[in-house]
Amino acid sequence: MSEVAEKICCQNLWKVFGPDPASVFDLVDSGASKQEVLEQTGHVVAVKDVSFEVRENEMFVVMGLSGSGKSTLIRCINRLVEPTKGTMQIEGTNLAQMDQEELRELRRHKLSMVFQHFGLLPHRSVMDNVAFGLEVRGEKGTEKEEKVARALEQVGLKGWEKNRIHELSGGMQQRVGLARALAGGAETLLMDEPFSALDPLIRRQMQDEFIKLRDTVKQTVIFITHDLLEALRLGDRVAIMKDGEIIQVGTPQEILTNPEDEYVSEFIKDVPRGQVIPVKSVMEPAPVMVRCEQSLEDAIEEMKAKRVTVAFVIDNGGGLKGITTMEKAIAAVREGVTQAEDVVHHEFPSTSPDTPLDQVLPLVAEGNVPVAVVDGQQVLLGVVSRPALIEALQLGDGNGNGNQK
């Protein structure tokens, strides 16, 4: 498998607020904490020697409590806040070397930002708010209208084009802000706590819709949040910050099962694992897969060899056509049936690879057939068995913590 390209790279990034930032580095090197630096010098170390890479089309979530430096970090990336030192690169280009005109072009075309407070214009309609960024960069006419219409449809606001902002709920207003970012066609989205001002139910709905949107809109996203469960639900990888530093970077499963230190362990102890860990993290290869044209006798022999009672029937492209059981296969052979496709049973439990484990529990409980994991084209990716699911949900020390290495 080819290596995924890096979209954004931050190396040894610092942001110190105060009149003489360089004066604090010796103090920090000697082991002074953020609070001690503040007390002794009056300077605030907001971002401390942060390094990370974000892959192309990755959802990279930065999670931390208030004062951890996460919002300052995301503003350093697009230089809304000037870093004290360190480098930020987008597709190999060093942002620190860009002049103001180059930065404006970058923000208009490649790097869009969605804020916690939507920044919508109340005197404009929904359509005009979404079009605002396009107008700023000089776009007009049919092309602009098509981009706006496409973005509104993507976020579920088709039909609301002429409404005023005050006529929308908080969740709908957030969709307008997201549509404005999508309409610009930026390859990278920076999202600073975009859902935190929403009510819990609306927030969960927005998370679900954003997950669905990510399946169709391929963009690199850096997402800031103070909510660990939100971070673990949305992120391909999650970075946990404390006092300006990144404490741990990993997939949601890695963070849940192998917390880096006591700080991370304390965070994850109450996280409901089944709501976060996706099916793809515990799925296994199907024990027996047979092609439609394969003989039933071969399928029976393979099931016997693997000591299972179910075979998954696929076409030549890996698409799942159904299942057959040992009992039905043997009975069909006795009646003269020769090919697996002639005894396919089309009703079987299936799910997508990103489904949380909790949602698969009822499917596993319904019978002894492993749950098939399929992609959008119904290609069989693997299966989830009852023992694998139970083991995944029980991993840890009973408090949600994994076994630390």
Secondary structure by P-SEA (a helix, b strand, c coil): ccbbbbcbbbcbbbbbbccccccaaaaaaacccaaaaaacccccccccccccccccccbbbbbbccccaaaaaaaaacccccccbbbbbccccccccccaaaaaaaaaccbbbbcccccccccccaaaaaaaaaaaaccccaaaaaaaaaaaaaaccccccccccccccaaaaaaaaaaaaaaacccbbbbccccccccaaaaaaaaaaaaaaaaccbbbbbcccccaaaaaacccbbbbbccccccccccaaaaaaccccaaaaaaacccccccccccccccccccccccccccaaaaaaaaaaacccbbbbbcccccccccccaaaaaaaaaacccccccccccbbbbbccccccccaaaaaaaccccbbbbcccccccccccaaaaaaaaaccccccccccc
